[in-house]
Amino acid sequence: MLGELWGKNVPKAKGQHREKVLSALKVKQLTAPGKYGDGNGLYLVVDKSGAKRWMLRILVNGKRTDIGLGGISLVSLAEAREKALEYRKLARAGGDPLAAKREARRVVPSFKVAAETVHEEHKAAWKNAKHTDQWINTLNQYAVPVIGDMMVDRIDTPEILRVLSPIWLKKPETARRVRQRLTTVFDWAKASGYRSGDNPVEGVTRGLPKQVERGRHHAAMAFAEVPAFIESMRGTNSSLVAKLAFELLILTATRTSEALLAKKTEIDAKGKLWIIPADRMKAKREHRVPITDRIAEILKEAATISGDSQFIFPGRSEDKPLSNMVFLEILRRMEIPVTAHGFRSAFRDWAAESTNYPREIAEMALAHTIENKVEAAYRRGDLLDKRREMMVSWEKFCLGRERDGGFQED
C-alpha cells in the first residue's frame, strides 16, 4: 500500500521533474504515513510510528537503489538535499554511494552517543514526555558510568552484566527496563552497521540471580513499553499463529484462555464484533469485543493458516487450540519477566494515566464484575460504542500511531 505512494504527491510538468517540492514547514506538518517526494529522487518517509526520515532513490550502475540519509531530527531538509546531490553526482560518475556511506560509518560511536542517537530518533513517536525523559535518564544513570565511553562494537555480555548486577535485585523493575533499553540501543547499532553478531544483552540473565516476585499480582509491563514489545515480538522466530494470538490478546485486553480458545463462530464480521459466550467468561456473562482494523487483519491472516479448524488459533492439531503455555514460552525466549495476563494491567494503566475515558468503560472492556450492586443495577448496557472508541485509541497507541479519541496530550 505504501509503495503506491511513491511520487504521488510530486506533480510533474511536461518534459521536466519538479525540484524542491518540500519546505521545512511542510516537513514538520506532514504526519500521515507515506513517502513524500522533494524531487530528483529525494523522499521524506513518515513511518507508522510517526518517525520521519530521508531516503534517496537513484540508479547505481543501472540498478535502482534506495539509500537512507537519516532521520529529520539529525538531518535537516537542506542537509538531505546536499547529501542527495553528492550521492547523485557520485552515481553518475560510476561510483557506489552505498560503499561511500559505509566508509563514512567506519567511525563507531560510543555507547553514550549511540544511546543519545536512538533516543533522539525515537522520541518523536513517544507522546508521553515522562517516559521519553525516563528512557534516556535511566541509561545515563546506570549504564553510561560503566560503558558510556566504550565503542558499541567493543561491548559484550560481561560489560552488560556489570551494568545490571548492582541493581538486578535491589531495583528489579528498573533493572528490567534498563535491560530492555540496552537491547534497543544494540539492536540499532547492529542495524546501522556498527556491530555484527548477536546482541550482547541476549542471555545476560543467565549470569544474574533469579529475581523474587513480590506480592500476588501478575507481573506487568509498563504500558509505555508495549508498542516496542509488540514490534520486537513480531520479529521473533515463534510460530506465526502464536504471534498473531498474542497480539490479539494485547489489543483486546482479554484473558489468555479467552484468546486461545476463540472460535470462528464467535466472530460477527458484519457487526465487527467478537462475541465471547458466557460459558467461556470468568464472570459467566457474554462479552462483546469490538473488532478494530488491526484485529480484523489478524483474523484474516489467521484464517489463511487455520484450515478447517473450529479454532481461530489452532495448535499442532487442527482439532485443538494453541497450548496455554505458548505466550509464556514467547516471553521466556525474549527474556521479558512479565506475564501475558499482565498486559491487561498495562491496558488499565494506560486508560487511567493517558486518557480521559471514564473508569467504568475500561472496567467493562476488561469484563470485570461490578461489585457495587447499585452501580450494576443502573448500568445494564455494555457501553459498546464508547468501548469501541477506546479500543481504537488503545490499538493506535500499541502500534505507535497518532492518538485521538480520549487521548490526553501531555
MARTORRO-223283 format. One record per residue: residue in three letters; x, y, z of N, C-alpha, C in turn. Coordinates in steps of 0.2 Angstrom, whole numbers, plus 2048, in hexadecimal, padded with zeros to 3 digits. Each point is the difference from the previous one (the first is absolute). Last residue first. Layout:
% residues N
ALAXYZXYZXYZ ...
END
This chain:
% residues 410
ASP80184D8868048028068018087FF GLU7EA7F27F68078027FE803803806 GLN7EC7EE7FD802807803807801800 PHE7EC7F07F3807801802801807803 GLY7EB7F47F7801802807807802802 GLY7FB8007E67FB7FE805801803807 ASP8167FB7F17FA8057FF7FB7FD805 ARG81C7FD7F77FA7FF8057FB8057FE GLU8137F47F07FE8068037FA7FF804 ARG8107EB7FD7FD8057FC7FE806803 GLY80B7EA8088048067FF7FD8057FB LEU7F77EB8098038007F98048067FF CYS7F37FE8148057FA8008047FF7F9 PHE7F08128038058018058057FA7FF LYS7EC7FF7F48058057FD806801805 GLU7EF7F28088047FD7FA8058057FD TRP7F28088118047FB8038057FD7FA SER7ED80E7FA8068048038057FB802 VAL7ED7F67F98048027FA805805803 MET7F27F78108057FB7FD8038027FA MET7F080F80A8067FF8048057FB7FD GLU7EB8037F5805806800806800804 ARG7F07EF8028037FF7FA8058067FF ARG7F28008138067FC8008047FF7FA LYS7EC80D8018068038038067FC801 ASP7EC7F77F68038057FC806803803 LEU7F47F080D8047FD7FA8038057FC LEU7F47FD8178048067FE8047FE7FA ASP7F07F280C8077FF8008048057FD GLY7E77FF80F8037FF7F98087FF801 ARG7F28058137FE7F97FD8037FF7F9 ARG8028108178047FF7FA7FE7F97FD TYR7F68078147FF8067FC8047FF7F9 ALA8027EF8117F98017FF7FF8057FB ALA8167FE8097FE7FA7FB7F98017FE GLU80780E8118038027FA7FE7FB7FA VAL7F97FB8167FD8057FE8028037F9 LYS80C7EE80B7F97FE7FD7FC8067FE ASN81B7FD8017FB8048037F97FE7FD GLU8147F57F87FF7FE8077FA804803 ILE8067F87E67FF8078047FE7FE807 THR8107F27EE7FA8008047FF807804 HIS80F7FE7E98007FF8077F9800803 ALA80B8017E97FB7FC8028007FE807 LEU80D8107F28037FB8037FB7FA803 ALA7F88147F68047FD7FB8047FA803 MET7F380D80F7FC7FC7FB8047FC7FB GLU80B80F80E7FE7FA8047FC7FC7FC ALA8068157F78057FB8007FF7FA804 ILE7EF8108008017FE7F98067FB7FF GLU7FB80C8157FC7FA7FE8007FD7F9 ARG80D8148088027F98037FC7FB7FE PRO8018157EF7FE7FE8078027F9802 TYR80E80F7EE7FB7FB8007FE7FF808 ASN81280E7F67FA8038047FA7FB800 THR81D7FB7FE7F98017FD7FB804804 SER8177F78068018037FA7F98027FC GLU8027F48168058058008018047FA ALA7F07EE8047FF804805805806800 ALA8007EF7EF7F9803800800806806 TRP8137F27FF8008057FA7F9804800 ASP8037EE8108048068018008057FB ARG7F57EC7FC7FC804805804806802 PHE80A7F17F17FB8037FD7FC805805 ALA8117F28088038057FC7FA8047FC SER7FA7ED80C8028068058038057FC ARG7FB7ED7F47FA803802801806804 PHE8127F37FA7FE8057FB7F9803801 GLY8097ED80D8028078027FF8057FB HIS7FD7E97FD7FA803803802807802 ALA8117F37F77FB8027FB7FA803803 THR81780280D7FB7FB7FE7FC8027FA VAL81B8068077F98028017FB7FA7FE PRO81A8057FE7FD7FD8067F9803802 ILE8117FB7E97FC8068037FC7FD806 GLU80F7F57EE8038028077FC806803 MET7FC7F37EB802807800803803806 ARG7F87E97FF8058017FB8028077FF ARG7EF7FC80F8067FD8038068017FA LEU7EA8067FA8038058058067FD803 ILE7F47F27F28028067FC804805805 GLU7F67ED80A8067FE7FC8028067FC LEU7EC80380B8058008058077FE7FD PHE7EC7FF7F3802807801806801805 VAL7F77EA7FB8038037FA802807801 MET7F47EF80E8078028028038047FB ASN7EA7F57FF800806804807803803 SER7FB7F47E78017FE8077FF806805 LEU7F27FF7E98078018028017FE807 PRO7EB7F47F5803807800807800802 LYS7F37EB7F38028038078028077FF ASP7FA7F27EE7FA7FF804802802807 GLU8108007EE7FB8057FE7FA7FF805 SER81A7FB8077FA7FD7FD7FA8057FF ARG8138098088037FB7FB7FB7FC7FD GLY7F581480A8067FE8028037FB7FA PRO7EE8157FD8017F98018077FF802 PHE7F08157FF8077FF8018017F9802 ILE7EA8077FB8048057FC8077FF800 PHE7EE7EB8028048058048038057FC GLN7F57ED7F87FB804803803806803 SER80C7F37EB7FF8008077FA805802 ASP80A7FB7EA7F97FE8017FF800808 GLY81580F7F77FC7FA7FD7F97FF801 SER8128118077FC7FB8057FD7FB7FD ILE80D8127F68047FB8027FC7FB805 THR7F78147F58037FD7FB8057FA802 ALA7F380E80F7FC7FC7FC8037FC7FB ALA80B81180D7FF7F98047FC7FB7FC GLU8028167F88077FD7FF7FF7F9803 LYS7EE80E8038007FE7F98077FC7FF LEU7FC8098157FC7FB7FF8007FE7F9 ILE80D8128068037FA8037FB7FA7FF GLU7FA8167F88057FD7FC8037F9803 ALA7EF80C80C7FD7FD7FA8067FD7FB ILE80680C8137FD7FA8027FD7FC7FA ARG8088167FD8067FB8017FD7F9802 ASP7F08127FE8037FE7FA8067FB800 THR7ED7FE8138038067FD8047FE7FA ILE7EB7F68108067FE7FB8028067FC PRO7F47FC81A8008037F98067FE7FC VAL7F27F18138078047FF8008037F9 ARG7EE7F58148018027F98068047FF HIS7F57EC8128058067FF8018027F9 GLU7EF7F18138028017F98048067FF ARG7FF7F38187FC8057FC8038017F9 LYS80A7F48147FA7FC7FD7FB8057FD ALA81680580A7FA8028037FA7FD7FE LYS8157FB7F68017FF8077F9802804 MET7FF7F77E68028068048007FE807 ARG7F97F17EF8078017FF802806804 ASP7E97FA7FE8037FA803808800800 ALA7F18117F68018018078047FA803 PRO8058087E77FB7FD803801800808 ILE80A8117ED8027FB8047FA7FD804 ILE80480F7E97FB7FF8058027F9804 TRP80A8147EF8027FA8027FC7FE806 LEU7FC8127EB8007FE8078037F9801 LYS7F78107EC8078018028017FF808 GLY7ED7FC7F17FF804805807802803 LYS7FF7F17EE7FC8067FE7FF805806 ALA80C7EB8038038057FC7FC8067FE ASP8017EF8157FB8037FC8038067FB ILE8097E980F8028067FC7F98027FC GLU8037EB80D7FF8068048018077FD THR8047EA7F67F98018007FE806805 LYS8167F77FD7FE8047FA7F9802801 LYS80E7FC8167FE7FC7FB7FD8057FA ALA8128008177FB8047FC7FF7FB7FA LEU80F7FC8147FA7FC7FE7FB8037FB LEU81480C8088027F97FD7FA7FC7FE ALA7FC81580B8038017F98027F97FD GLU7F78018167FB8037FB8038017F9 SER80E7F88127FB7FB7FE7FB8037FB THR80F80F80A8047FB7FC7FB7FB7FD ARG7F58188058047FB8048037FB7FB THR7FB81A7F87FD7FA8028047FB804 ALA8038167F38008008077FC7FA803 THR8058077E97F97FF802800800808 LEU8158027F47FC8057FD7F8800802 ILE8117EF8078028078027FB8057FE LEU7FD7EA7F87FE800808802807802 LEU8057FC7EA7F98008017FE801807 GLU8167FB7FA7FF8077FF7F8801801 PHE8087EB8038028048057FF8077FF ALA7FA7F07EF7FC7FF806802805806 LEU80D7FF7EC7FA8037FF7FB800806 LYS8157F48018018088007F98037FF ALA8007E97FE801802807801807801 VAL7FF7F77EA7F97FF804801803807 LEU8147FE7F37FB8067FE7FA800804 SER8167F580B7FB7FE7FB7FC8067FE SER81880680A7FA7FC8027FB7FF7FA ASN81680D8017FF7FA7FC7FA7FB802 THR80281C8038037FA8037FE7FA7FB GLY7F88187FD8077FE7FD8037F9803 ARG7EC80B8087FE7FE7F98077FD7FD MET8018098167FD7F98007FF7FE7F9 SER8088168038057FB8017FD7F9800 GLU7F18127FF8048007FA8067FB800 ILE7F28038137FC7FD7FA8048007FA PHE80980B8138007F88017FC7FD7FA ALA8018178018077FE7FE8007F8801 PRO7EC80C8068018007F98077FD7FE VAL7FB8018187FC7FB7FC8018017F8 GLU80980E8138047FB7FD7FD7FB7FC ALA7F581180E8048037FB8047FC7FC PHE7F37F88127FC8007FA8048047FB ALA80B7F08127FE8078007FD8017F9 MET7FF7E78098058057FD7FD807800 ALA7FC7EB8127FD8047FA8068047FE ALA7F97E98118068057FE7FE8037F9 HIS7EE7F88128037FD7FA8058067FE HIS7FA7FD81A7FD8037FA8047FD7FA ARG8037FC8187FC7FB7FC7FE8037FA GLY8168068117F98017FF7FD7FB7FB ARG8198047FC7FD8028067F88017FF GLU8167F27F47FA8047FF7FD801807 VAL81A7FC7FA7FB7FD8047FA8057FF GLN8167FA7F07FD8058037F97FD804 LYS8187F47F97F98007FE7FD805805 PRO81A8027F87FC7FC8057F98017FE LEU8138027ED7FD8048057FC7FC805 GLY80B7FA7EB8058018057FD804805 ARG7F27FA7EF8037FA802806801805 THR7F58127F47FC7FE8068037F9803 VAL80780A7EB8038038067FD7FD806 GLY7FA7FC7E88037FB805803802806 GLU7FD8127ED7FD7F98008047FB804 VAL8078167FC7FC8008057FC7F9801 PRO8108077EE8037FE8067FB800806 ASN7FB7FB7E67FF8058058037FE806 ASP80A7F47EA7FA801804800806805 GLY80D8017E87FF7FB8057FA801805 SER80E8157F67FE7F97FD7FF7FB805 ARG80081D7FD8017FA8047FF7FA7FB TYR7FD8177F98058018058027FA804 GLY7EE8047EF8077FE7FD805801805 SER7E88048028038057FD8077FF7FE ALA7F27F080C7FC8027F98048067FD LYS8087F98158017FB7FB7FD8017F9 ALA7FD80F8128078007FE8027FB7FB TRP7EA80180A8018067FB8087FF7FE ASP7FA7F18107FC7FE7FA8028067FB PHE8088048158047FB7FC7FD7FD7FA VAL7F380F80E8068047FE8047FB7FC THR7ED7F780A7FF8047FB8068047FD THR8027F28137FF7FC7FB7FE8057F9 LEU80380A8158067FE7FE7FF7FC7F9 ARG7ED80580C8038067FC8077FF7FE GLN7F67EF80D7FC8017FA8028067FC ARG80A7FD8158027FA7FB7FC8017FA VAL7FA80F8118078017FD8027FB7FB ARG7EC7FC80C7FF8057FB8078027FD ARG8007F18117FD7FD7FA7FF8057FB ALA8088078158057FC7FC7FD7FD7FA THR7F280C80E8048047FD8057FC7FC GLU7F37F480E7FC8037FA8048047FC PRO80A7F78147FE7FB7FA7FD8037FA LYS8108078147FB8047FC7FE7FC7FA LYS80E7F68107FE8068047FB8047FD LEU80A7ED7F57FC7FE8067FD806804 TRP80D8047ED7FC7FA7FD7FB7FE806 ILE8138127FF7F98018017FB7FB7FF PRO8197FE7FD7FE8048067F9802802 SER8077F37EB8017FD8077FE804806 LEU8008077E87FA7FE8038017FD807 VAL8138097F27FB8058017FA7FE804 ARG8117F07FB8028058047FB806801 LEU7FC7F07F07FF7FD807803805805 ILE8038057EA7F98018017FF7FD807 GLU8157FD7F87FF8078017F9801802 PRO8067EA7F9802802807800807802 THR7F87F97EA7FC7FE805803801807 ASP80A80F7ED7FE7F98007FC7FF806 ILE80C8157F07FC7FF8067FD7F97FF ARG80C80D7EF8057FD8057FC7FD806 ASP7F680D7EE8027F97FD8057FD805 VAL7F78168047FB7FB8018027F97FD MET81181180D7FD7FF7F97FB7FB800 MET80680D8178027FA7FC7FD8017F9 ASP7FC80F8138058027FC8037FA7FB GLY7ED7FD8107FF8067FC8058017FB ILE7FD7EE8128027FF7F97FF8067FC VAL7FC8018188047FA7FF8037FF7F9 PRO7F28138078068008048047FA7FF VAL7EB8017F48068057FE806800804 ALA7EB7F48068057FD7FB8068047FE TYR7EF8068118027FA8028057FD7FB GLN7F68177FE8017FE8078047FA802 ASN7F98077EA8058048028027FF807 LEU7EE7F47F78067FE7FD806804802 THR7EA8068078027FA8038077FD7FD ASN7F68147F78038018078027F9803 ILE7F58007EB8078027FF803801807 TRP7E97FA7FF8047FC7FC807801800 GLN7F180E80B8027FB8048047FB7FC ASP7F58137F58068028058037FA803 THR7ED7FC7F38058027FC807802804 HIS7EB7FB80B8047FA7FE8068027FB LYS7F28118088047FD8058037FA7FE ALA7F380B7F08068048028047FD806 ASN7EF7F57ED800801808807803802 LYS7FA7FA7E97FC806802800801808 TRP8107F47EC7FE7FF8067FC807802 ALA80C7FD7EB7FA7FC8007FD7FF807 ALA81380D7FC7FB8037FC7F97FC801 LYS8167F98097FB8048047FB8037FD HIS8127F27F67FA7FD8027FB805804 GLU8168067F87FD7FD7FA7F97FE802 GLU80F8078117FE8067FC7FC7FE7FA HIS8097EF80E7FB8048047FE8067FB VAL8117F37F87FA7FC8007FB804804 THR81580A8017FD8007F97FA7FC7FF GLU80B8008157FE8077FE7FD8007F9 ALA80B7ED8067FA8008047FD8077FF ALA8157FD7F67FB7FB7FD7F9801804 VAL81380B8097FD8037F97FB7FC7FD LYS80A7F78137FC8068027FE8037FA PHE80E7EE7FD7F97FE8027FC806802 SER8128047EE8007FD8067F97FE802 PRO8078007E67FE8048068017FD806 VAL80E7FD7E87FB7FC8057FE805806 VAL80A8037E68018038077FA7FD804 ARG8007FB7E98057FC804801803807 ARG7F18077EE7FD7FE8068067FC804 ALA8028097EA7FF8068047FE7FE807 GLU8027F07EF807802802800806805 ARG7EC7F77F68037FC805807802803 LYS7F580C7EF7FD8018068037FB805 ALA8077FF7EB8038068037FD801806 ALA7F87EE7F38077FF803803806803 LEU7EB8027F68007FC8068067FE803 PRO7FF80D7EB7FE8048068007FC807 ASP80E7FC7E97FB7FC8047FF804806 GLY8098087E58027FE8077FA7FC804 GLY80180B7E98027F98008027FE807 ALA7F88167F98077FF7FF8027F9800 ARG7EA8078068018017F98077FF7FE ALA7FB7FD8177FD7FB7FC8018017F8 LEU80781180F8057FA8017FD7FA7FC LYS7F38148018068017FD8057FA800 ARG7ED7FF80D7FE8007F98068017FC TYR8028028178007F97FE7FE7FF7F9 GLU8018168098077FD8007FF7F97FE LEU7EC80C8038048027FA8077FD7FF ALA7F37FB8137FD7FD7FA8048027FA LYS80580B8148037F98007FD7FC7FA GLU7F88168048078007FE8037F9800 ARG7EA8028068018027F98078007FE ALA7FB7FD8177FE7FA7FC8018017F8 GLU80381280F8067FB8017FE7FA7FC ALA7F08108028058037FC8067FB800 LEU7EE7FB80D7FE8007F98068027FC SER8077F68177FB8057FE7FF7FF7F9 VAL8097EF8138018027FA7FB8057FD LEU7FF7F68168078017FF8028037F9 SER7E97FB8078038038068078027FF ILE7F47F57EF7FF807800803803806 GLY80A7E87F87FA803802800807800 GLY80E7F17EF8008028077F9803801 LEU8087F67EB8048068017FF802808 GLY7FD7E97EE7FE804806804805802 ILE7FB7F37E88058028057FD804805 ASP7FA7EE7EA7FD805805806801805 THR8007F87E48027FF8077FD806805 ARG8007F37E57FD8058048027FE808 LYS8107FB7EA7FB7FD8057FD805804 GLY8118057EF7FB7FD7FD7FA7FD805 ASN81480A8088027FB7FB7FA7FD7FD VAL7F780D8118077FF8018027FB7FB LEU7EA8128048037FB7FC8087FF801 ILE7ED80A8128048027FA8027FA7FD ARG7F180C8168007FA7FB8038027FA LEU80080781C8028027F97FF7FA7FC MET7F68098198037FB7FC8018027F9 TRP7FB80881C8018027F98037FA7FD ARG7EF8038168067FF7FE8018027F9 LYS7EF7FF8188018037F98077FF7FF ALA7EC7F58128078027FF8018027F8 GLY7EB7F780A8018078008078037FF SER7F77E97FF801802807800807800 LYS7FE7F57EB7FA800804801802807 ASP81080B7EE7FE7FA8037FA800803 VAL80B8107ED7FC8008077FE7F9801 VAL81380C7EF7FC7FA8017FD801807 LEU80A8107EB7FF8008077FC7FA801 TYR8118037EA7F97FF803801801808 LEU80D8047E68018018077F97FF803 GLY8067FF7E88017FA804800801807 ASN7FC8127F08077FD7FF8017FA804 GLY7ED80E80B8038017F98067FC7FF ASP7F18008138028078008038017F9 GLY7ED7ED80B8058027FC802807800 TYR7F57EE8117FE8067FD8078037FD LYS7F37E880C8068037FD7FF8067FC GLY7F27F48168018007F98078027FE PRO7ED8028168057FC7FE8008007F8 ALA7F881680E7FD7F97FD8067FC7FD THR8048168098007FB8057FD7FA7FD LEU80B81B7FA7FE7F97FD8007FB806 GLN8078178037F97FF8007FE7F97FE LYS8178078007FE8008077F87FE800 VAL80A8047EB8037FA8037FE7FF807 LYS7FA8137F57FC7FB7FD8027F9803 LEU80C8148057FA8008037FC7FA7FE ALA8148047F58017FE8077FA800804 SER7FE7FB7E78038058038007FE808 LEU7FD7F47E57FF800807803807803 VAL8037FA7E97F98008017FE802807 LYS8157FF7F07FF8038077F9802801 GLU8037F97E78058008067FE804806 ARG7F57F27E88008068058057FF805 HIS8017F77E67FE7FE807800806805 GLN7FB7FE7E48058018057FD7FE807 GLY7F57FF7EA8078007FE804802805 LYS7E88068068027FD7F98078017FF ALA7F98008197FE8047FA8037FD7FA LYS7F77F48188068017FB7FE8057FB PRO7F97FA81B7FE8017FA8068027FB VAL7FE7F38188058047FC7FE8017F9 ASN7F67F28127FF8078028058057FC LYS8007E87FD7FA8027FF7FE807801 GLY8157F18037FF8057FB7F98037FF TRP8017EA80C8068037FE7FF8057FA LEU7F07F280D8018078018068037FD GLU7F97E98007FC8047FB801807801 GLY80A7F080F8048017FA7FC8047FB LEU7F67FA8158058068008048017F9 MET7F27ED8027FC806800804806800 
END
